[in-house]
Amino acid sequence: MSYNGGRKNNFVMQAGILAAAGIISRIIGLLYRSPLTEVIGELGLGYYQAAYGFYTIILLISSYSIPSAISKVIAQKLALREYRNAHRIFLCSMAYVLVVGAAASLFLFFGAGIFVEEAAIPVLRTFAPTIFVYGILGVLRGYFQAHKSMAQTSVSQILEQIANAVVSIGAAYLLINGFMGTMEVPADTEGQVRRATYGAVGSAMGTGMGVLAALLFMAAIYGLNRKIIKRRIRNDRHRHVDSYGAILKTITAVVTPFILSTAVYNLSGTVNNAVYTKILPAMKELDTVVLYSNWGIFSGQAMTISNIPIAFASAMAAAMIPSVAQLMAAKDIQGARHKIGVAVKSTMLISIPSAVGLFVLAKPVTYLLFPRSEEVVNLAARLLMTLSLSVVFYALSTLNSSILQGLGRVNAPIVNASIALVLQTAAAIALLFYTDLDLYSMAIANTVYSGAMCILNQISVRRAVGYRQELLKTFVIPLIASLFMGGTAWGVYEGLLALTGSMRISVIPAIGIGACVYFVLLIVLRGVTQKELLGFPKGYLLVKAAKKCRLLK
């Protein structure tokens, strides 16, 4: 655990470590999605995504916000060097999630029929025990994050995805083959639904085993640090010791707004799912099997790819909460403003080129990760292009939600998310029922939601600390560099495609060359300084490369 100051506690560095793990985890998730889709099909993926959406909501309400909330409360105690009280918060948090997690798991298991149609009920019930396990994992992650040490969470995320990938594919294959007697897709609709359900259940089992693997790792790390933790508690000279009753009240007071904020913020996907798979077929008498297959393409492919760059914003958000909470506890408003500015700029340096890259290379990237039929790839690619702008909006809104929570303005993200959700739902219903855009309606509605959240959260942060973001180096220069990068990447891809005839062979060099162009232009246009580069993980290598190319002195 990192307890000391210095570079190890650089929150951009720690966010970068967590972001790298998040991106690796999402890449693993993408790599296994292709063979998983081959096993369970678009229909199975549709059932999985539908159940996963409601599982996510119950998880958000019960346990998902625990790491962020606990890291904030413990970080405030660590800022005052109250190590005994910090550990008492940890123990009380563990008791809290055991009770809440158990209740949520039982509710999801016995109430599965309320949320999804009959074919997806076994899938949702398979998710239920994962909520209980995740709560315990969340407390351990939050404890280490409060110490500004993201390495433990990062490794656990990677282990979680590896276990998830292996078990998802293996369990799906075994269940389909075992219960159906063959991997062939039946000709009749009833057989297709049964096969898809078994496959989706196997994939849901993978999610649970991934969380369990991460928990075992985090528990082992905590055990290895027990001696250090006990020594710090023994050396704590503070006389005041918070009672468990007072701590429980504090946890409840902090966790509840975090839960509401996160739940409302993430309701977007669940509401879209309900509108498309329940309300739409009821109003237009459409085939639900086709709709669930389409939803699998939208949510399981296009949305999954667009979420990869947002991993950096999520990691930066996790690092921001304890950092800003400590600065506010010390009444260092200027320091909080500085950290907010650095975090926003760092996030934009990643998300803007990512959005441009996904737009210009949507089809080859989709085919690289999901090599399905040309019809499916074309649909997923066009949806990804429609979603590309939302990458920037989601990145900034996610970061600002956590900044507001760190500042103690926990109600602002709830209000902002509620307003954005109303706008999104209105847009989705209007586009679905009065246009022929079909799935594109959901992509546009998703962008409306993220854009509204981005604007509202930015206004709330400005009001909270009188903060104004620098524009030129944060937004304008990265956008200019990204447009040149996008043009270069597209040209390289098209040229190589004409020579090789292979999208897979052509897209990888195009991405690499485009990234190099972006890096060079960013430095040439003075969008980033040497000091800022050094703040990133392995930043010294970036500086060394820039100096070799004579981009930096």
N, C-alpha and C positions, 0 to 999 in steps of 0.2 A: 504493500500500500504506500502511496505517495503522501507523506505527511508534511514535507518541508516545502519551503518556497522555491523560487527559481524557475528554471525552464520546465521542470517536470509539472509545474502547476500552471503553465501557460495554457489558458482555456482554449485558444485556437488550436494549439498542439493536441490537447486532449480531445477536442471535438474532431480534429482530423483523424486521430486514431480510431475514434468511435465511428466516424464516417467511413473510413477505409473498411472497417469490419462490416458496417452496414451495407456498403456497396458489394463487398465480397459475398456477403450473405444473400443479397438480392440476385447477384449473378448466379450463385449456386441454385437459388430458387428458380431462376429463369432456365438454367440448363436442365434441371430435372423436369420442368413443366412440359418440355417437348416429348420426352419418352412417356411421361405420365399421361399426356393427352393421347398419345398413340394407344396406350393401354385402355383408358377409360372413355375416350372419345369426347367430342364437344358437349354431348348431352350430360355425360358424367361430370365434366368440368362445370357445366351449368348448375347441376344439383349441388356440387361442392361449393361453388361460389355463393349460391343462394343461402345455403346453411351457414357458410363462413361469415356472411354479412351479419346474420342475427347473433351468431356466437360472439362476433366482435363487439356488438352492442352490449351484451351482457357482461363480457369481459371488461369493457370500458367502464361500465357502471360499477363493477365490483373491484377489479384489481389492476387494470391497465395503467392508471395514473399513479399507482403507488410509488414507482421509482422516482418520478419527478417530485411528488409531494413530500416523500420522506427525505429525499436529498435536500430539499429546501429547509425543512424543519431542523434536520441534523446539522446542516451547514451553518445555520444561525447560531447553534450552540458551539460548534467548533470555532467560529469566529471569536467567541468569548472564552475559548479554551475550557468550556464546561464538558469535559470528556465523560464524566460519570452520567450526567444528564443526557448526553448524546446517545450513550449506549442504552440507557433506560428507554429512550424513545424507540430505539431499534427493537428492543424486546417487546415493548407495548404494541408496536406496529405489527410484529409477527403474530401476536395474539389476535389483533384486529383482523388480519387477512385470513387467519384460520377460520374464524367464525363467518365472516362475510363471504369468503370463497366457498365454503361448504354450502351455505344457503343458496348462493348463486348457481352452483353446480346442480344442486337438487332441483331448483326452479327450472333450469334449462332442460334437464333430463325429462321431468314429468310434464313440462309445459311445451315441449317441442311442437306438438300438433297445433298450437296457437299461431306459430310463426310461419311454418312452411307447409307445402302440400305433402300429401301422404308419402310420395316417393322419396322425399328428402328428410323425413322424420328420423330414420335410423342414422343418417349422416349427422344431423344436429345433436342427437343423443350421444354419439361417439365423441363429439367435441366437449361434452359437459364436464368430465373429470379434469380436463386441461385447465379449466378456470381455477380450480382449487390449487393445482400445482403452480400455476403462473403467479398467484398471489404471493406465495412463499419466495419464488424466484425474484419477484419484483422488489420485495423488501431487501433482499441481499444486494441486488443491483443498485438500489437507491442508497444503501449504506456506503458502498464503495464510491459511488458518484459524488456523494456529499464530501468525501475526502479529495475530490478532484482527481480521482484515479479511474480512468475509463478503460484501462487495459483488460481488467477482469470481465467487464460487461462485453467488451469487444470479442474476446475469445469465446465467451459463452454463446454469443450470437452466431458465430461461425459454427460451433459445435451443434447448436440447435438446428441450423439449416442442413448440415450434413446428415444428422440423424433423421431429420424430417424427409429429406430427399430419398435416402435409402429405404426407410420403412414405408413411405408413401407408395413408391413404385412396387416394392416387394409385396406389401400387404394387398394392394389393389390387384396385382396379378394373381396372387394365391386365392383371394376371395372369388374373383371372377371365374378362374379356372376350376376352383373347388366346387362352387355352387352351380355354375352353368355347364361344367363338363367340357368346355371348349372356350377358346379366346375369340372365336368367330362372332361377328355381330348378327343377332337373329334378324330374320326378315320381318317378323311381326312387331308391332308397336309395344305390346306388353313385354315381350322378351327384351327389347331394346331398353325399356325403362328399368327392368330388373337388373340387367347387366350394368347399366349406368349407376344404379344405386349401390351395388356391391363395390364397384370401382371407387365411387365417391367416399364410401365408408372406409375403405382401405387408405385413401388419401388423408382422411380426417384422423385416422390412427397415427399416421406419420406426424401430423402436427403435435399430437399429444406426446409422442415419444421424443420429439425434438425438444419440447419444453422440459421434459423430465431429464434429458441428458444435460441440458444447460443448468438445471437446478443442482444436479449431482456435482457438476464442476464448481459452481459458485459455493456450495456447501463445503467442498474440500478446500477451496481457497480461504474461506472464512476460518475453517479449522486450523489452517497453517498460520493464520495471523492472530490466533487466540492469545498467545503469550504477549504480543505487542499491545493488543487491546487491553488486557488485564493490567499490564504495567502502566499504561497511560491513565487508567482509572485509579490505580493505587496512588499515583503521583499527583492526582487532581486535588488541589488545595481549596477549591471553592466549598464553602460551608453549606450553601443552599442546595438542597436536593429536591427536585420536582417529584411530587407524588404521582403514582401511576394514574390516579383519577384525573389529575390536572393534565397529564400528558395525553391521556385518551381524549379529553376534551379538545386539546390543541390539535391532535391528529385529525379528529373528526371535523374541526373547524377549517383545517387546511385542505384535507383530502376531499371533502364534499364539493367545494367550488372547482377543484381540479377535475373531479369526476364529471361534474355537470358540463364543464367547459370542453373536456375531451370527448365526452359522449355526444354532445350537440355538434361539435366540430366534425366528428366522424360519422354522424348520421346521414351524411350526404349520399354515400354509396348504398346504404340500406334503403333509404327513401327512393332512390333511383331504381333499385332492384324491385321494390314493391310496385312502383308506378309501371314499370315495363313488363313484369312477369305476372302481375295480379290484376291491376286496374285496366291495363290496355286490352288483354284478352277478354276480360269481362264486358268491356264496352264495345269492342269490335269483333268479338267471337272469332278470335284467331287461335291457331294450333299452339298449345302451350309447349309441346315438344320442340317445335321450331324456335319458339321464343327463348326457351332455356338454352338451346344450342347457340343462338345468336348472343345471348347474354354471356355465355362461356367465352366467346370470341372477344367481346368488348371488355369484360371484367378480367378474364383469365389471361388475355394476351395484350391488348392495347393498353389497358390501365396498368397492368403489371410492368410493362416496359417503361411507361411514363413515370412510374414511381421510383425508378432506380436513382435518378439524380437527386430526388428529394431526400435520399438517405443522408446527404451531407447537411441539409437544413435541419433534419431531425436530430442528428448528432450535435450540431451546434446548439440547438435548442436545449438538449439535455445538459450540455456543458454550461449554458448561460444561467440556468435557474439557480444553482448554488452560488455561482460567481456574483450575480446581481443581488441575490439575497444577502450575501455577506457584506457587499458594499452598502446596501441600504441599511443594514443593521448598524454599520459604522457611520451612517449618515454621509457617505461620500457620494453625493449626487454627480459631481463632475466625473468621478471615476466610472460611475454607472453609464453615463452618457458616452464616455470614450469606448467602453466595452461594447455597448450597443452598436456604435458606429463601425467598429472593427468586425463585429459579427455579421452585420448586414452586408458590408462590402465583401467579406470572405464568401458569404453565401451567394451573392450575385456573380462573383467571379466564376463560380461553378455552374449555377443554374441557367444563366443566360446562354452560354455556348452550348449547354446540354439541350436546351429547347430548340435552338437553331439546328443543331446536329440531328436531333430526332425528326425535325420537319423535313430536311433535305434528303436524309437517308432512311426514311421511314420504311420503305419496302424492303431494301436489303437487310436492314437490322431485324425486321420482323421475320423474314425468311431465315436468317441466320439462327434465330432463337426458336422459332416455331415453323419448321419446314413442313407445312401442310400443303393442301392443294392450292393451285393458283388463285382460285376464287376466294378461299378463306384468307390467304396471305394478302390479297389486294384489299379486301374489306378491312382486315386488321390494320393494314398500313394506312389506309385513308382515315380510319378512326384515330390512329396515333398522330397523324398530321393535325387533325382537328384538336387533339388534346395537348399539342406541344406548348402552346402559350400558357396553359394551366400549370406547367412545370415551374415557371417563374413565380406565378401567383401563389401556388401552394408553398413553395420554398419560403417566400417572404412572410406569408401569413402564419405558417407553422412557427417560424422563428419569433415573430412578434407576439404570438400567443404565449409562448414561454417567457418572453421578456416581461410581458404584463403580469404573469404569475409571479415571476421573481421580484417584481416591483411591488407586489402586494395588491395589484388591481385585478383580483381573480374573477370579478364579476364581468369585467369588460369583454373578455373573449366569449363568455356565454351569450351575452346580448348580441354581440357582433355575429356569432355563428347562427343564432336564431334568425336574425334578419336575413343573412345570406341564404339560409335554408329555405325560407319562404320564397325568396326571389328565384332560387334554383327550381323549386317544385313548380312554381307558376310557369317558369320558362319550359320545363320538361313537359308538363301537361299540354300547354299551348302548342308546342312544336309537334308533339306526338299526335294530337287529335286534329290539328288544323293544317298540317303539312305532310308531305310524303318522305320526310327525312329519316324516319324510323330510328335506327341506332345512333345516327348522327345527332339526333335530338338530345340523347343522353350525354354525348360528348360536349355539345354546346352548353347544356345545362350545367355540367361539371365545371366548365370554364367560367360560367356566370357566377357560380358559387365561390370558386377560388378567387376570382377577381374582386367580388364584393368583400370577402374576408380580408383580402390583402389591403384594400383601401381603408376599411373600417378599423382594422388593427393598427395600421400606420398612424391614423388620426389619433387613436387612443394612446399610443406610445408617446406621440408628440405632446399631448395634453398632460400626460403623467409626469414627465420630467423636463418639459420644455426643450425637447430634442428635435433637431432638424438634421436629416441625413445629407451629407455631401453628395452632389449629383454627378459631376463630371467623371470622377474616377470610379464611382460606384456603379453607375448605370450607362452613361454615354459611351465611354471608352470601351468597356466590355462588349457593348452592343455593336459598335463599329468593328472591333476585332472579330467578333463572332460572325458578322455578315461576310467578311472576307474569308474567314475560316469555312463557312458554309459553302460559299462559291467554289473555293479550292477543293473541298472534300467532294462536292458533287462532280466537278470536272474530272478529278482523279478517278472517281468511281466509274463514271461513264466511259472514260478512256480505257480503263482496265477491263470493263465489261465487254467493250467492243473487241478487245484482243483475246480475252479468255473465255467469254461466254458464261462465266460463273459469277453469280452474285456473291457467294461466300468468299471466293478468292479476292474479289474486287473491293469488298466493303472494308475489310480489315486494314489494308494499307491506306485507304481513303480516310479512315478515322484517325490513324496515326499521323499522317501528313497534315490533316486538318488541325489536330491538337498542337502540332509543332508551329504551324502558322499562327494560331491563336496566341500561343506563349510568346512568340517573337514580337507580334504586334502589340501585345499587352505591355511589354517592356519598352518597346520603341516609342509608343504613345504615352509612356510614363503613367500607365494605369496602375502599376504596382511598384513598390520600392523594394530595395534589397532587404530591409528590415522586415517588411511584411512577408516576403518569400521565406525568410528564415523562421517565421512563426509557424509555417506549415510542417507537417511530418516529413522528414527527409528534405527539409527546405534547403539545407546546405548543398545538397546535390543539384537542386535547381539553380542556386546561385553559382555554383561551380560551372555548370553547363552554360549559363548565361555569360559568365566571364570568359570562358573559352571561345565562345562565339562573338566576343567583344560587344555584347549587348549591355553589360555592366562593367564599370571600371573597378 
